[in-house]
Amino acid sequence: MTLTPSRRLALSIAVSSALFAAPTTLLAAGFYLQEQGVSGLGRAYAGEAAIASDASTIHFNPAGMTRLESNELQAGVHLLIPNAEVNRRGTTINGTPYDGGRDSSNPYDPTPIPNLYWAEQYSDRVWLGFGLTAPFGLKNEYNDDFFARYDSLESDLQVLNLQPSIAFELTDRISIGGGLDLQYAEATLRSATPGGLPPSAATDGEFELEGDNWDVGFNIGMQFDLNDDTRLGIHYRDGITHTLKGTATSTQQGVLPGRADLKLPDIASIGIQHRFNDRWTGLAQYTWFNWSNFDEIRIQLPQGNEQVLEQNYRNSYALAVGAEYAMNPRWTLRGGIQYDQTPTQTDGRSTRTPDGDRTWFSFGASYASSERFTFDLGYSYIHIASEDLDITRSFNGTDINMQGTTKGHVHVLSAAMRYHF
């Protein structure tokens, strides 16, 4: 049976609704999830704005759809296996030391991150596409007697992005593309509240905020063939601000309506690919994140009451280099390294995102089993540098300061199937 473009799009959405039942987990610097394409993961996302090797270019630069060799439906999944250590150095109440609790066990569980893409040529110079991704997310949970429990006990953020896209081939060497970002965000933030002095896990209360929101943004990109062997790509994604509306529940006040703003960063990328010969291709990419707009979480409650959690994020960047080797018409091998700077700073770093500078080491392969099907595999090891925690939370004039260190690593296993039509 031949599927019309509208039926293929409907099939993409139906398949993805099952894939996206899984929660997301913290991985990239901040809480941005780079894992939006399996072939890209294999080269540490070097050159993603330029290479356009498969339909995942819809996320990284929709202009690249004009460079695809065929129409494509792609489904992929990334299994994230994170491990983090959050260790205490000391806790004080109004400057007086006390035994605030214990180190955390690993607050993360292995988690799958799926993506799905559809790209199809509409006319000689026009392509249409659709992507379904989870570009932001975090999920962690600490034990009840965690030393920094007054900062956080549980954080669960999921952002789902639906991206209808279009691309135009302006000339044989220049293409432009863009899309809407239809985003759904939901979050649960839970922390302990002291029930007495000195506080203890046995007498603690809890505060929890749950909320969700739909909002709309956009992204746009261009690709330029500088010559027959070199291509440059640029891409910009608008940072959406979600106003999460829901309920705030506390031991002291019960259930109240609550809201909080979630400010996502603008993201700008420039990538380049250069074909050295018929087998070797080199790639590089620089990505800038406007994280400085995520300066606080302001939880608004009835009657003008609010809680302000300082985040103090700074703008950050990621730099990646990689290469691909076409071993034969069926097999392509790839590898890459990326440095991903954390946007968090000691003055504001929270146990909700116990982040550090990240270094990626990645490799992968693609196998074209036939004219219709290609399979991608990828693996990354991500080292997360050690960073300091210095957190102060205030409760009715009582200041609790929690100091510690955090470090970790992540294994990522990825696989995708591409159907060419």
N, C-alpha and C positions, 0 to 999 in steps of 0.2 A: 504494500500500500504506500502511495506517495503522500507525504505530509506537506501540507501548505505551510507557509511561514507562520501563520497564526496558530496552526495546530502544533507546530514545533515549539513555539513560545509557550503554549499552554502545557505541553509535555514537560518543558523545562521547569515551570513553576510547580507542577504536580510532583515531579521527582524531588525537587529541592525542599518541598514542605516536609517530606520524611527525613531528609538528610539533616535539616536544621533543628531537629528535636533535641540535639545534643547541646550542652552548655559550652561556653567559651572559657578560656583560661588566660591568665596573664602570660605574655611571652615577649613581645617586642618592648623596646625602651618606652617608658610610660605605660600606656595600655593600648597602643596601636598594634594590630596584628598584621604583620607583613605577609603571612602565609596565605596568599591568595592565588597561587599557581605552583604546580609541582615542578615543571621544567625550570621555572625561575628559582625555586628553592635550591635546586641542584647547582646553580651558579651563584648562590648567596644574593640573588636579586640584582646582580650586576647587569647594567644595560637594559633593564626592563622597559624603560621609556622609549627605547629605540628598536629592540630586536623583533618584536611581533612574530614570534615563532609559533604561536597557537592562540586560541580564542581567549586565553586569560589576559591578552592585551587589552580587552575591554575594561579591565580594572586599572591597569598600569598606564595605558595611553590608548583610548579608543580609536585614535587616528590610525593605529597599526592594523585595524581590520582590513584596510585596503591592500595590505601586503600579504595577507593570507593566501595560500595556494589553493584552498578549497573552502567551501562552507563547512562549519564544524559545530558539533555538540560535544561539550566536555564536562565530565564530572570528576571531581578530585576530593581527596580527604587527607588531612595531616594529623597524625597522632602525636600529640605533645606529651612528653614525659618530663615534667619539671621537678627540680629538687632545690629547696631553699633552706638556709639556716638563718634564724633570727635569734641572736644571743644577747642576753642582757649584760650591761656593764654597771648599772646602778639605778635606783629609783629613790626619789625624795618627795616628801610632802611639805610644802612651804619651806623648802630648803633643808629639811631634816631627813637623813637617810632612814629607809625602812626596807624590810624584805617584801618586795612588791610582787613576787611570783617567779615563775621558772621560764627557761628558754622554751622556744616553740619546737614541736616536731614539724616535719615537712607539711606546710599548710596546703599543698597542692595535690591533686589527683591526676592521673593520666586522662587526657581529654581529646576527643576528635574535633577537628575544625574542617567543615566541608565547604566547597565552593562549586558553583555550576555556571556554565556559560553557553550561550548560543550565538553564533555569528553567521550571517548569510548575505550574499551579494544580491542587491536589489536591482541594480542597473550597471551599466559599464563603469560608472565612477562613484556609485553610492552603495554603502554597506549598512545593514541594520544589525543590532546586537542587543543582547540582554545578559546581565550578570546578576547573580545572587551570592552575596558574600557576608562575612561577619568581620568587618574591618577593625572593630574595637571590642575589647572585652577583658574582664578579669574575674577570677573566682578563687578565693582562698578562705580558709576557715581555721581559726586557732583554738587551742584547748582553753577551757574556762579559767584556768589559773595562769594563763600567759601573762608575763610581766607587763606587756603593753596593752592589756585588754581594755583599758580606758581610752585607747586610741581606736582599736578595732578588734572585733571578734570574728566577723564575717563580712566579706565584700563580694557581691555578685552583680556584675554588669554585663549585659548582652546588648550588642548593637547589630541589627540586621539591616543590610543595605540592598535595595532593589534598584538596578541601574539600567533602564532602557537607554540605548545609545545609537548614534548615527555617525558615519564617517564619509568624507568626500575626498576623492582624489582630484586635487585642483590642477596639477600637472603630472607628468610622468615622474617627477622628483619630489613633489610637495603634496602632503595630505594633511587634513585637519579633521578632528573628531571631538565629540563631546557627549555628555549624557546628564540626565537627572539622577540625583541620589535621593531616593525615597527611603527614609530611615525610620526604623522603629527601635527605640531604646527602652530598656527596663532595668531597674537596679534595686538591690536590697543592700542596705548598709546597717550593720548591727555592731554595737559596742556595749561594754559594761559601764555602769554608773556606780559610784561608791555608795554603800548603804550605811556607813558609819566610819568613825575614825578610831584607830587606823583602819583603812579599808582592807577587806579580804574577799576572796572568791566566795566564801560561804555566805557573806551578807550582801554581796553585790546585787544591784538591780540591773536592768537592761534598757537600752534605747534602740529602736529599730525604725528605719525609714524604708518604705516601699513605694515606688512610683514608676510610671511609664509615660511615653510620649511618641507621637509621630511628627516628623518634620521633613523639610525638603531642602536640598542643596544642589550643587552642580559640579561638574568637572569638565575640563577642556584640555586638548593637547594638539601638538603638531609633530610631524616627522619630515625631515629633509634628507634626501640623498645628496650628500656633498659630492660624491662621485660614484662610480660603479661599485666600489668596495666599502664605502664609509657612509654610515647613516647616523644622524643626530635626532634625538627626540626630546621634547619638553612636555611637561604635564603639570597641571595645577588642579587641586581639589579643594573646594570651599569647605571651611570649618563650620559645622552646624552647631548651634546652641540649642540643646533640648531643655525644655522646662518640664521636669519630671513631676507629675502630680499624683498623689496617692495618700497614704496614711502614715502618721508617725505614732509609734506605740512606745510608751515608757511605763516603767513600774510605778512611778509616782503619779502620772497624769492620765493613764489609760490610753485610749485610742483617740487621736485628733487628726483632722485633715492637715496635710503637709505638702510642701513642694520644695524643689531644689533645682538650680540650673546646672546642667552638664555642658561645659564648653569644650568642644572638640577642636583640634588644631587645623589650621590651613596647612596643606602639604604641597610643596613644589619640588619637582624632580627634573634633572637633566641627565640624559644617558647617551652613550655612544657605542656603536659596534663597528668593528673594522675586520673585514675578511682578508687575512694574510695570504691565503691560497684556497684551493678547493676543499681542504680539510680543516684548516684552523681558522677560528674566529675569536677575536679578543673583544672584551666588553668592560665598561666602567660606568658607574653611576654615582651622582651626588644628589641627596635628598635633604630638604630643609623642612623642619617642623616648627610651626608657630605655636609652641606649647605655652608661651608666656601668658596667653589669655586664660589658662587654667590656673588661676592664682588662689582660688578658694572654693570650698563647697559651702554655700550659704543655705542652710535649712530654715525655711520660713514656716512658722506656726501661727495659729490664731492669736488675735489681740496684739499683733505687732511683735510677738516673741520670735526669736530666731537663734540659731546656733551657727557660728562661723568657724569652719575648719580650714586653717591656712594650709595651702599646698605649695605656693611659691615656686611653681615650675618655671624653667627658663627655656628659651628657644634652643633647639638641638639639631643635630645633623647625623646622617649616615653616609658612609663612603664605602663602595663595594667595587671589587675588580674580579674578573673571572674569564673563563675561556671555554670554548666548545670544540670538540674534535669529531668530525664525521668519519667514523671508522670504516663504514661501508654504506650502501644505500639503505640498509635496515637499522643500523645501530649508530646512535650519537651519544658521545660521552661528554660530561661537563664537570666543572668544579669552580669554586670561588671562595673569596674571603671578604668579610664585611666588618667594619667598625661602626657600632651603633651607639652614639653618645646618649647617656641618660639625661632626661630633662629635669630630674629631681635634684634637690640640693639638701645638704645637711639641715639647713634652716627651713624646715617644712616637709622633709621626707617622712612619709607615713608608712605604717605597716600595712596599709591597704595596697600600696604599690612599693614594696621594699626593693627598690630598683638600683641597678648599678650599670656602669658602662659595659657594653656587650661586645664580644668578638665572636663572629660566626666562622665556622669551618665547614664547607658544604661540598657535596659531590652528588652526581646523579647520572641517569641514562634514559634514553628513549629507544623504544623498539617498534618499528613499523611492521606489524605482522601481515598486513595486506594493504591494498589501496584504501580500504575503508577504516581500518582500526590502527591506532597507535597507542602504546602504553608507556607511561612515564613513571619513573621511580626516583626518589630523592632522599637524602639524609643530611641533617645538619647537627653539629655539636655547637652549642652556644655557651661560652664562658661568661659568667656575670661577676664583675669585679666586686670586691668587698667595699662597703660604704658604711658610714656612721649614721646612727639614728639619735636625734635629740628632740624629743617630743614633749610639749607641755599642754595639758588639758586642765581647764578650770571648772570647778563645780561649787557654786555658791560661796565664792571667795577662797576656796581651797585649791591651790595649784599643785598638780601632780606632774612631776617631771620624770620621764622614762628615757633612759639612754641605753643604746645597744649597738650592735653591728649586724650587717646582713650580707650574705653572699650566696651564690648558687650556680646552677648549670641546668641546661635543658637539652634533651635528645628529641629530635624531630624525625619521624618516619613518614614519608609521603608517597601516595600513589594516585594516578589518574588514568582514565580511559578517554580517548578522543575518537569520535565517530565522524568521518569525513563524508560529505554527501554533495 
